[in-house]
Amino acid sequence: MSHLKDLTVCEINIEKSILAKQLEKDFSIDWGFEIYNHLEPFYHLRACIEKEMEIKPGEIVPIPTGVYPQLLNPRFTIEVTSLSGMIYNYNLVMPEGVTYFPYTFRDEIWVFIENKNSEAVTIQPTQKIAQFTVKQLPRMVIKYVESIEESPWKMNSGKSFIRQIKDKLRNRVKTKSSKNYERNEIERLYKNNES
């Protein structure tokens, strides 16, 4: 298991809320994170609620998790995502997809849950509702320039929707220019579209 020594370590202090400690006693469970695999550090967050919570169709509700995190290294951020079991079994998702909690965050983690069903769904106390992990962040050094360099590679960047938006703007103002717009032309298109 020598490869475990090469893993980057992220130290986190976790405080359990008063309600989480009470629910531990009431439901005879441990509010701590279950460790499934040290190579894949993903943990579950539970619904820290005393009674059932009904989520109506299309409704988005915030749910407390009873977890107060303290990252000990500013190079990391906490990432909370939808739990696949919640999506598959209940059609419940986190509407924002991913929620980040930075090094400076010192409050309880709450999770927004959206009901994608045509009928109400009930969340039970202590139910697992989201997935918790961390991401390592680089230090960014930003330099503002007059114009960025063009890429030496001419390939699809996967952001074709941006080109489509620009094409629609161009057609809306009846401009007969090439698809490879210059910045000043794009700015003009936006100004014309707003007026």
mmCIF file of the C-alpha atoms, coordinates in Angstrom:
data_MODEL
# 
_entry.id   MODEL 
# 
loop_
_atom_site.group_PDB 
_atom_site.id 
_atom_site.type_symbol 
_atom_site.label_atom_id 
_atom_site.label_alt_id 
_atom_site.label_comp_id 
_atom_site.label_asym_id 
_atom_site.label_entity_id 
_atom_site.label_seq_id 
_atom_site.pdbx_PDB_ins_code 
_atom_site.Cartn_x 
_atom_site.Cartn_y 
_atom_site.Cartn_z 
_atom_site.occupancy 
_atom_site.B_iso_or_equiv 
_atom_site.pdbx_formal_charge 
_atom_site.auth_seq_id 
_atom_site.auth_comp_id 
_atom_site.auth_asym_id 
_atom_site.auth_atom_id 
_atom_site.pdbx_PDB_model_num 
ATOM 1   C CA . MET A 1 1   ? 0.000   0.000  0.000   1.00 0.00 ? 1   MET A CA 1 
ATOM 2   C CA . SER A 1 2   ? 2.958   2.327  -0.559  1.00 0.00 ? 2   SER A CA 1 
ATOM 3   C CA . HIS A 1 3   ? 0.964   4.239  -3.194  1.00 0.00 ? 3   HIS A CA 1 
ATOM 4   C CA . LEU A 1 4   ? -1.259  5.598  -0.400  1.00 0.00 ? 4   LEU A CA 1 
ATOM 5   C CA . LYS A 1 5   ? 1.688   7.641  0.858   1.00 0.00 ? 5   LYS A CA 1 
ATOM 6   C CA . ASP A 1 6   ? 1.746   9.579  -2.427  1.00 0.00 ? 6   ASP A CA 1 
ATOM 7   C CA . LEU A 1 7   ? -1.806  10.884 -2.036  1.00 0.00 ? 7   LEU A CA 1 
ATOM 8   C CA . THR A 1 8   ? -2.224  14.576 -1.317  1.00 0.00 ? 8   THR A CA 1 
ATOM 9   C CA . VAL A 1 9   ? -3.689  15.046 2.158   1.00 0.00 ? 9   VAL A CA 1 
ATOM 10  C CA . CYS A 1 10  ? -6.407  17.571 2.924   1.00 0.00 ? 10  CYS A CA 1 
ATOM 11  C CA . GLU A 1 11  ? -7.004  18.054 6.627   1.00 0.00 ? 11  GLU A CA 1 
ATOM 12  C CA . ILE A 1 12  ? -10.475 19.181 7.697   1.00 0.00 ? 12  ILE A CA 1 
ATOM 13  C CA . ASN A 1 13  ? -11.939 19.830 11.118  1.00 0.00 ? 13  ASN A CA 1 
ATOM 14  C CA . ILE A 1 14  ? -15.614 18.869 11.337  1.00 0.00 ? 14  ILE A CA 1 
ATOM 15  C CA . GLU A 1 15  ? -17.999 20.081 14.018  1.00 0.00 ? 15  GLU A CA 1 
ATOM 16  C CA . LYS A 1 16  ? -21.358 18.348 14.389  1.00 0.00 ? 16  LYS A CA 1 
ATOM 17  C CA . SER A 1 17  ? -24.371 20.545 15.109  1.00 0.00 ? 17  SER A CA 1 
ATOM 18  C CA . ILE A 1 18  ? -26.360 20.121 18.329  1.00 0.00 ? 18  ILE A CA 1 
ATOM 19  C CA . LEU A 1 19  ? -29.236 18.629 16.343  1.00 0.00 ? 19  LEU A CA 1 
ATOM 20  C CA . ALA A 1 20  ? -26.899 16.205 14.554  1.00 0.00 ? 20  ALA A CA 1 
ATOM 21  C CA . LYS A 1 21  ? -25.625 14.944 17.912  1.00 0.00 ? 21  LYS A CA 1 
ATOM 22  C CA . GLN A 1 22  ? -29.204 14.495 19.107  1.00 0.00 ? 22  GLN A CA 1 
ATOM 23  C CA . LEU A 1 23  ? -30.150 12.611 15.937  1.00 0.00 ? 23  LEU A CA 1 
ATOM 24  C CA . GLU A 1 24  ? -27.149 10.335 16.462  1.00 0.00 ? 24  GLU A CA 1 
ATOM 25  C CA . LYS A 1 25  ? -28.670 9.267  19.786  1.00 0.00 ? 25  LYS A CA 1 
ATOM 26  C CA . ASP A 1 26  ? -32.267 9.100  18.562  1.00 0.00 ? 26  ASP A CA 1 
ATOM 27  C CA . PHE A 1 27  ? -31.455 6.989  15.481  1.00 0.00 ? 27  PHE A CA 1 
ATOM 28  C CA . SER A 1 28  ? -28.398 5.122  16.847  1.00 0.00 ? 28  SER A CA 1 
ATOM 29  C CA . ILE A 1 29  ? -26.199 6.225  13.957  1.00 0.00 ? 29  ILE A CA 1 
ATOM 30  C CA . ASP A 1 30  ? -22.831 7.933  13.607  1.00 0.00 ? 30  ASP A CA 1 
ATOM 31  C CA . TRP A 1 31  ? -23.052 11.393 12.012  1.00 0.00 ? 31  TRP A CA 1 
ATOM 32  C CA . GLY A 1 32  ? -19.422 11.067 10.959  1.00 0.00 ? 32  GLY A CA 1 
ATOM 33  C CA . PHE A 1 33  ? -18.371 10.286 7.392   1.00 0.00 ? 33  PHE A CA 1 
ATOM 34  C CA . GLU A 1 34  ? -18.393 6.646  6.356   1.00 0.00 ? 34  GLU A CA 1 
ATOM 35  C CA . ILE A 1 35  ? -15.119 5.699  4.680   1.00 0.00 ? 35  ILE A CA 1 
ATOM 36  C CA . TYR A 1 36  ? -15.655 3.343  1.747   1.00 0.00 ? 36  TYR A CA 1 
ATOM 37  C CA . ASN A 1 37  ? -12.311 3.643  0.039   1.00 0.00 ? 37  ASN A CA 1 
ATOM 38  C CA . HIS A 1 38  ? -9.320  5.796  1.012   1.00 0.00 ? 38  HIS A CA 1 
ATOM 39  C CA . LEU A 1 39  ? -8.393  6.065  -2.671  1.00 0.00 ? 39  LEU A CA 1 
ATOM 40  C CA . GLU A 1 40  ? -11.754 7.668  -3.495  1.00 0.00 ? 40  GLU A CA 1 
ATOM 41  C CA . PRO A 1 41  ? -12.528 10.137 -0.700  1.00 0.00 ? 41  PRO A CA 1 
ATOM 42  C CA . PHE A 1 42  ? -16.230 10.789 -1.263  1.00 0.00 ? 42  PHE A CA 1 
ATOM 43  C CA . TYR A 1 43  ? -18.532 11.053 1.729   1.00 0.00 ? 43  TYR A CA 1 
ATOM 44  C CA . HIS A 1 44  ? -22.266 11.414 2.250   1.00 0.00 ? 44  HIS A CA 1 
ATOM 45  C CA . LEU A 1 45  ? -24.091 14.333 3.827   1.00 0.00 ? 45  LEU A CA 1 
ATOM 46  C CA . ARG A 1 46  ? -27.299 13.601 5.732   1.00 0.00 ? 46  ARG A CA 1 
ATOM 47  C CA . ALA A 1 47  ? -30.527 15.562 6.181   1.00 0.00 ? 47  ALA A CA 1 
ATOM 48  C CA . CYS A 1 48  ? -30.224 17.087 9.654   1.00 0.00 ? 48  CYS A CA 1 
ATOM 49  C CA . ILE A 1 49  ? -33.964 17.406 10.258  1.00 0.00 ? 49  ILE A CA 1 
ATOM 50  C CA . GLU A 1 50  ? -36.147 16.255 13.172  1.00 0.00 ? 50  GLU A CA 1 
ATOM 51  C CA . LYS A 1 51  ? -39.201 15.263 11.148  1.00 0.00 ? 51  LYS A CA 1 
ATOM 52  C CA . GLU A 1 52  ? -40.114 14.372 7.582   1.00 0.00 ? 52  GLU A CA 1 
ATOM 53  C CA . MET A 1 53  ? -39.846 17.175 5.035   1.00 0.00 ? 53  MET A CA 1 
ATOM 54  C CA . GLU A 1 54  ? -42.135 17.185 2.016   1.00 0.00 ? 54  GLU A CA 1 
ATOM 55  C CA . ILE A 1 55  ? -40.841 18.669 -1.219  1.00 0.00 ? 55  ILE A CA 1 
ATOM 56  C CA . LYS A 1 56  ? -43.598 19.607 -3.665  1.00 0.00 ? 56  LYS A CA 1 
ATOM 57  C CA . PRO A 1 57  ? -43.236 19.125 -7.442  1.00 0.00 ? 57  PRO A CA 1 
ATOM 58  C CA . GLY A 1 58  ? -40.804 21.663 -8.891  1.00 0.00 ? 58  GLY A CA 1 
ATOM 59  C CA . GLU A 1 59  ? -40.010 23.050 -5.426  1.00 0.00 ? 59  GLU A CA 1 
ATOM 60  C CA . ILE A 1 60  ? -36.455 23.802 -4.277  1.00 0.00 ? 60  ILE A CA 1 
ATOM 61  C CA . VAL A 1 61  ? -35.812 23.547 -0.536  1.00 0.00 ? 61  VAL A CA 1 
ATOM 62  C CA . PRO A 1 62  ? -32.672 24.137 1.572   1.00 0.00 ? 62  PRO A CA 1 
ATOM 63  C CA . ILE A 1 63  ? -31.790 21.272 3.895   1.00 0.00 ? 63  ILE A CA 1 
ATOM 64  C CA . PRO A 1 64  ? -29.243 21.483 6.749   1.00 0.00 ? 64  PRO A CA 1 
ATOM 65  C CA . THR A 1 65  ? -26.612 18.758 7.039   1.00 0.00 ? 65  THR A CA 1 
ATOM 66  C CA . GLY A 1 66  ? -25.435 19.239 10.631  1.00 0.00 ? 66  GLY A CA 1 
ATOM 67  C CA . VAL A 1 67  ? -21.830 19.603 9.436   1.00 0.00 ? 67  VAL A CA 1 
ATOM 68  C CA . TYR A 1 68  ? -19.606 22.626 10.141  1.00 0.00 ? 68  TYR A CA 1 
ATOM 69  C CA . PRO A 1 69  ? -16.343 22.258 8.172   1.00 0.00 ? 69  PRO A CA 1 
ATOM 70  C CA . GLN A 1 70  ? -13.000 23.982 8.654   1.00 0.00 ? 70  GLN A CA 1 
ATOM 71  C CA . LEU A 1 71  ? -10.456 23.462 5.910   1.00 0.00 ? 71  LEU A CA 1 
ATOM 72  C CA . LEU A 1 72  ? -6.925  23.727 7.301   1.00 0.00 ? 72  LEU A CA 1 
ATOM 73  C CA . ASN A 1 73  ? -5.313  24.462 3.943   1.00 0.00 ? 73  ASN A CA 1 
ATOM 74  C CA . PRO A 1 74  ? -6.427  27.317 1.624   1.00 0.00 ? 74  PRO A CA 1 
ATOM 75  C CA . ARG A 1 75  ? -5.378  25.327 -1.437  1.00 0.00 ? 75  ARG A CA 1 
ATOM 76  C CA . PHE A 1 76  ? -8.499  23.184 -1.081  1.00 0.00 ? 76  PHE A CA 1 
ATOM 77  C CA . THR A 1 77  ? -12.222 23.790 -1.479  1.00 0.00 ? 77  THR A CA 1 
ATOM 78  C CA . ILE A 1 78  ? -15.135 21.583 -0.448  1.00 0.00 ? 78  ILE A CA 1 
ATOM 79  C CA . GLU A 1 79  ? -17.308 20.347 -3.301  1.00 0.00 ? 79  GLU A CA 1 
ATOM 80  C CA . VAL A 1 80  ? -20.876 19.157 -2.667  1.00 0.00 ? 80  VAL A CA 1 
ATOM 81  C CA . THR A 1 81  ? -22.719 17.398 -5.496  1.00 0.00 ? 81  THR A CA 1 
ATOM 82  C CA . SER A 1 82  ? -25.928 15.483 -6.139  1.00 0.00 ? 82  SER A CA 1 
ATOM 83  C CA . LEU A 1 83  ? -26.081 11.941 -4.834  1.00 0.00 ? 83  LEU A CA 1 
ATOM 84  C CA . SER A 1 84  ? -26.666 9.457  -7.661  1.00 0.00 ? 84  SER A CA 1 
ATOM 85  C CA . GLY A 1 85  ? -29.056 7.398  -5.529  1.00 0.00 ? 85  GLY A CA 1 
ATOM 86  C CA . MET A 1 86  ? -31.206 10.472 -4.908  1.00 0.00 ? 86  MET A CA 1 
ATOM 87  C CA . ILE A 1 87  ? -31.359 11.171 -8.634  1.00 0.00 ? 87  ILE A CA 1 
ATOM 88  C CA . TYR A 1 88  ? -32.103 7.602  -9.717  1.00 0.00 ? 88  TYR A CA 1 
ATOM 89  C CA . ASN A 1 89  ? -34.464 6.532  -6.929  1.00 0.00 ? 89  ASN A CA 1 
ATOM 90  C CA . TYR A 1 90  ? -36.281 9.776  -6.126  1.00 0.00 ? 90  TYR A CA 1 
ATOM 91  C CA . ASN A 1 91  ? -35.618 12.167 -9.050  1.00 0.00 ? 91  ASN A CA 1 
ATOM 92  C CA . LEU A 1 92  ? -34.228 14.706 -6.565  1.00 0.00 ? 92  LEU A CA 1 
ATOM 93  C CA . VAL A 1 93  ? -31.248 16.828 -7.596  1.00 0.00 ? 93  VAL A CA 1 
ATOM 94  C CA . MET A 1 94  ? -29.147 19.748 -6.488  1.00 0.00 ? 94  MET A CA 1 
ATOM 95  C CA . PRO A 1 95  ? -30.324 22.464 -8.932  1.00 0.00 ? 95  PRO A CA 1 
ATOM 96  C CA . GLU A 1 96  ? -26.942 24.215 -9.047  1.00 0.00 ? 96  GLU A CA 1 
ATOM 97  C CA . GLY A 1 97  ? -25.176 20.925 -9.824  1.00 0.00 ? 97  GLY A CA 1 
ATOM 98  C CA . VAL A 1 98  ? -22.150 21.663 -7.650  1.00 0.00 ? 98  VAL A CA 1 
ATOM 99  C CA . THR A 1 99  ? -21.830 23.886 -4.588  1.00 0.00 ? 99  THR A CA 1 
ATOM 100 C CA . TYR A 1 100 ? -18.405 25.014 -3.407  1.00 0.00 ? 100 TYR A CA 1 
ATOM 101 C CA . PHE A 1 101 ? -17.445 25.920 0.156   1.00 0.00 ? 101 PHE A CA 1 
ATOM 102 C CA . PRO A 1 102 ? -14.065 27.711 0.302   1.00 0.00 ? 102 PRO A CA 1 
ATOM 103 C CA . TYR A 1 103 ? -11.351 27.795 2.940   1.00 0.00 ? 103 TYR A CA 1 
ATOM 104 C CA . THR A 1 104 ? -12.958 30.820 4.617   1.00 0.00 ? 104 THR A CA 1 
ATOM 105 C CA . PHE A 1 105 ? -16.336 29.083 5.085   1.00 0.00 ? 105 PHE A CA 1 
ATOM 106 C CA . ARG A 1 106 ? -17.105 28.448 8.764   1.00 0.00 ? 106 ARG A CA 1 
ATOM 107 C CA . ASP A 1 107 ? -20.846 27.810 8.855   1.00 0.00 ? 107 ASP A CA 1 
ATOM 108 C CA . GLU A 1 108 ? -23.129 24.789 8.567   1.00 0.00 ? 108 GLU A CA 1 
ATOM 109 C CA . ILE A 1 109 ? -23.377 23.222 5.127   1.00 0.00 ? 109 ILE A CA 1 
ATOM 110 C CA . TRP A 1 110 ? -26.898 23.444 3.717   1.00 0.00 ? 110 TRP A CA 1 
ATOM 111 C CA . VAL A 1 111 ? -27.918 21.717 0.494   1.00 0.00 ? 111 VAL A CA 1 
ATOM 112 C CA . PHE A 1 112 ? -30.565 22.849 -1.991  1.00 0.00 ? 112 PHE A CA 1 
ATOM 113 C CA . ILE A 1 113 ? -32.692 19.946 -3.215  1.00 0.00 ? 113 ILE A CA 1 
ATOM 114 C CA . GLU A 1 114 ? -35.075 20.211 -6.182  1.00 0.00 ? 114 GLU A CA 1 
ATOM 115 C CA . ASN A 1 115 ? -37.997 17.868 -6.804  1.00 0.00 ? 115 ASN A CA 1 
ATOM 116 C CA . LYS A 1 116 ? -38.125 16.957 -10.506 1.00 0.00 ? 116 LYS A CA 1 
ATOM 117 C CA . ASN A 1 117 ? -41.203 14.755 -10.067 1.00 0.00 ? 117 ASN A CA 1 
ATOM 118 C CA . SER A 1 118 ? -44.847 15.467 -10.838 1.00 0.00 ? 118 SER A CA 1 
ATOM 119 C CA . GLU A 1 119 ? -45.741 14.533 -7.263  1.00 0.00 ? 119 GLU A CA 1 
ATOM 120 C CA . ALA A 1 120 ? -44.432 15.374 -3.801  1.00 0.00 ? 120 ALA A CA 1 
ATOM 121 C CA . VAL A 1 121 ? -41.446 13.507 -2.348  1.00 0.00 ? 121 VAL A CA 1 
ATOM 122 C CA . THR A 1 122 ? -40.598 13.163 1.345   1.00 0.00 ? 122 THR A CA 1 
ATOM 123 C CA . ILE A 1 123 ? -37.116 13.482 2.827   1.00 0.00 ? 123 ILE A CA 1 
ATOM 124 C CA . GLN A 1 124 ? -36.597 11.477 6.010   1.00 0.00 ? 124 GLN A CA 1 
ATOM 125 C CA . PRO A 1 125 ? -34.477 12.568 9.011   1.00 0.00 ? 125 PRO A CA 1 
ATOM 126 C CA . THR A 1 126 ? -30.841 11.371 8.640   1.00 0.00 ? 126 THR A CA 1 
ATOM 127 C CA . GLN A 1 127 ? -31.410 10.452 4.961   1.00 0.00 ? 127 GLN A CA 1 
ATOM 128 C CA . LYS A 1 128 ? -28.293 10.721 2.792   1.00 0.00 ? 128 LYS A CA 1 
ATOM 129 C CA . ILE A 1 129 ? -28.896 13.653 0.453   1.00 0.00 ? 129 ILE A CA 1 
ATOM 130 C CA . ALA A 1 130 ? -25.600 14.750 -1.133  1.00 0.00 ? 130 ALA A CA 1 
ATOM 131 C CA . GLN A 1 131 ? -21.971 13.857 -1.772  1.00 0.00 ? 131 GLN A CA 1 
ATOM 132 C CA . PHE A 1 132 ? -19.022 15.633 -0.157  1.00 0.00 ? 132 PHE A CA 1 
ATOM 133 C CA . THR A 1 133 ? -15.442 15.761 -1.418  1.00 0.00 ? 133 THR A CA 1 
ATOM 134 C CA . VAL A 1 134 ? -12.604 18.271 -1.807  1.00 0.00 ? 134 VAL A CA 1 
ATOM 135 C CA . LYS A 1 135 ? -10.733 19.712 -4.773  1.00 0.00 ? 135 LYS A CA 1 
ATOM 136 C CA . GLN A 1 136 ? -7.218  21.114 -4.783  1.00 0.00 ? 136 GLN A CA 1 
ATOM 137 C CA . LEU A 1 137 ? -6.956  24.593 -6.258  1.00 0.00 ? 137 LEU A CA 1 
ATOM 138 C CA . PRO A 1 138 ? -3.991  26.217 -7.958  1.00 0.00 ? 138 PRO A CA 1 
ATOM 139 C CA . ARG A 1 139 ? -2.995  29.759 -7.084  1.00 0.00 ? 139 ARG A CA 1 
ATOM 140 C CA . MET A 1 140 ? -4.159  31.977 -9.930  1.00 0.00 ? 140 MET A CA 1 
ATOM 141 C CA . VAL A 1 141 ? -2.057  34.848 -11.240 1.00 0.00 ? 141 VAL A CA 1 
ATOM 142 C CA . ILE A 1 142 ? -4.231  37.030 -13.474 1.00 0.00 ? 142 ILE A CA 1 
ATOM 143 C CA . LYS A 1 143 ? -2.801  39.501 -15.953 1.00 0.00 ? 143 LYS A CA 1 
ATOM 144 C CA . TYR A 1 144 ? -5.076  41.883 -17.861 1.00 0.00 ? 144 TYR A CA 1 
ATOM 145 C CA . VAL A 1 145 ? -3.988  42.436 -21.447 1.00 0.00 ? 145 VAL A CA 1 
ATOM 146 C CA . GLU A 1 146 ? -5.274  44.456 -24.386 1.00 0.00 ? 146 GLU A CA 1 
ATOM 147 C CA . SER A 1 147 ? -5.834  41.346 -26.479 1.00 0.00 ? 147 SER A CA 1 
ATOM 148 C CA . ILE A 1 148 ? -5.335  37.640 -25.814 1.00 0.00 ? 148 ILE A CA 1 
ATOM 149 C CA . GLU A 1 149 ? -3.392  35.521 -28.305 1.00 0.00 ? 149 GLU A CA 1 
ATOM 150 C CA . GLU A 1 150 ? -5.200  33.368 -30.826 1.00 0.00 ? 150 GLU A CA 1 
ATOM 151 C CA . SER A 1 151 ? -4.937  29.630 -30.367 1.00 0.00 ? 151 SER A CA 1 
ATOM 152 C CA . PRO A 1 152 ? -2.526  27.868 -32.728 1.00 0.00 ? 152 PRO A CA 1 
ATOM 153 C CA . TRP A 1 153 ? -5.018  24.985 -32.919 1.00 0.00 ? 153 TRP A CA 1 
ATOM 154 C CA . LYS A 1 154 ? -8.154  25.337 -34.989 1.00 0.00 ? 154 LYS A CA 1 
ATOM 155 C CA . MET A 1 155 ? -10.537 22.844 -33.466 1.00 0.00 ? 155 MET A CA 1 
ATOM 156 C CA . ASN A 1 156 ? -13.963 22.703 -31.862 1.00 0.00 ? 156 ASN A CA 1 
ATOM 157 C CA . SER A 1 157 ? -13.630 23.922 -28.273 1.00 0.00 ? 157 SER A CA 1 
ATOM 158 C CA . GLY A 1 158 ? -16.909 22.325 -27.181 1.00 0.00 ? 158 GLY A CA 1 
ATOM 159 C CA . LYS A 1 159 ? -18.422 25.796 -26.690 1.00 0.00 ? 159 LYS A CA 1 
ATOM 160 C CA . SER A 1 160 ? -20.336 25.902 -29.967 1.00 0.00 ? 160 SER A CA 1 
ATOM 161 C CA . PHE A 1 161 ? -23.289 27.541 -28.207 1.00 0.00 ? 161 PHE A CA 1 
ATOM 162 C CA . ILE A 1 162 ? -21.235 30.768 -27.995 1.00 0.00 ? 162 ILE A CA 1 
ATOM 163 C CA . ARG A 1 163 ? -20.764 30.781 -31.761 1.00 0.00 ? 163 ARG A CA 1 
ATOM 164 C CA . GLN A 1 164 ? -24.494 30.107 -32.204 1.00 0.00 ? 164 GLN A CA 1 
ATOM 165 C CA . ILE A 1 165 ? -25.388 33.072 -29.993 1.00 0.00 ? 165 ILE A CA 1 
ATOM 166 C CA . LYS A 1 166 ? -23.063 35.327 -31.985 1.00 0.00 ? 166 LYS A CA 1 
ATOM 167 C CA . ASP A 1 167 ? -24.562 34.073 -35.253 1.00 0.00 ? 167 ASP A CA 1 
ATOM 168 C CA . LYS A 1 168 ? -28.068 34.876 -34.012 1.00 0.00 ? 168 LYS A CA 1 
ATOM 169 C CA . LEU A 1 169 ? -27.007 38.367 -32.984 1.00 0.00 ? 169 LEU A CA 1 
ATOM 170 C CA . ARG A 1 170 ? -25.413 38.946 -36.378 1.00 0.00 ? 170 ARG A CA 1 
ATOM 171 C CA . ASN A 1 171 ? -28.527 37.770 -38.235 1.00 0.00 ? 171 ASN A CA 1 
ATOM 172 C CA . ARG A 1 172 ? -30.770 39.895 -36.029 1.00 0.00 ? 172 ARG A CA 1 
ATOM 173 C CA . VAL A 1 173 ? -28.997 43.092 -37.089 1.00 0.00 ? 173 VAL A CA 1 
ATOM 174 C CA . LYS A 1 174 ? -28.610 41.879 -40.707 1.00 0.00 ? 174 LYS A CA 1 
ATOM 175 C CA . THR A 1 175 ? -24.832 42.113 -40.803 1.00 0.00 ? 175 THR A CA 1 
ATOM 176 C CA . LYS A 1 176 ? -23.128 40.422 -43.778 1.00 0.00 ? 176 LYS A CA 1 
ATOM 177 C CA . SER A 1 177 ? -19.792 39.686 -42.207 1.00 0.00 ? 177 SER A CA 1 
ATOM 178 C CA . SER A 1 178 ? -17.775 36.539 -41.789 1.00 0.00 ? 178 SER A CA 1 
ATOM 179 C CA . LYS A 1 179 ? -18.300 34.239 -38.798 1.00 0.00 ? 179 LYS A CA 1 
ATOM 180 C CA . ASN A 1 180 ? -14.867 35.060 -37.409 1.00 0.00 ? 180 ASN A CA 1 
ATOM 181 C CA . TYR A 1 181 ? -15.783 38.334 -35.749 1.00 0.00 ? 181 TYR A CA 1 
ATOM 182 C CA . GLU A 1 182 ? -13.324 40.827 -34.425 1.00 0.00 ? 182 GLU A CA 1 
ATOM 183 C CA . ARG A 1 183 ? -13.943 42.063 -30.871 1.00 0.00 ? 183 ARG A CA 1 
ATOM 184 C CA . ASN A 1 184 ? -15.026 45.541 -31.956 1.00 0.00 ? 184 ASN A CA 1 
ATOM 185 C CA . GLU A 1 185 ? -17.579 44.004 -34.332 1.00 0.00 ? 185 GLU A CA 1 
ATOM 186 C CA . ILE A 1 186 ? -19.002 41.840 -31.558 1.00 0.00 ? 186 ILE A CA 1 
ATOM 187 C CA . GLU A 1 187 ? -19.318 44.870 -29.290 1.00 0.00 ? 187 GLU A CA 1 
ATOM 188 C CA . ARG A 1 188 ? -21.117 46.725 -32.076 1.00 0.00 ? 188 ARG A CA 1 
ATOM 189 C CA . LEU A 1 189 ? -23.515 43.814 -32.556 1.00 0.00 ? 189 LEU A CA 1 
ATOM 190 C CA . TYR A 1 190 ? -24.393 43.834 -28.864 1.00 0.00 ? 190 TYR A CA 1 
ATOM 191 C CA . LYS A 1 191 ? -24.938 47.599 -28.844 1.00 0.00 ? 191 LYS A CA 1 
ATOM 192 C CA . ASN A 1 192 ? -27.170 47.422 -31.926 1.00 0.00 ? 192 ASN A CA 1 
ATOM 193 C CA . ASN A 1 193 ? -29.123 44.536 -30.401 1.00 0.00 ? 193 ASN A CA 1 
ATOM 194 C CA . GLU A 1 194 ? -29.761 46.454 -27.169 1.00 0.00 ? 194 GLU A CA 1 
ATOM 195 C CA . SER A 1 195 ? -31.036 49.587 -28.937 1.00 0.00 ? 195 SER A CA 1 
# 
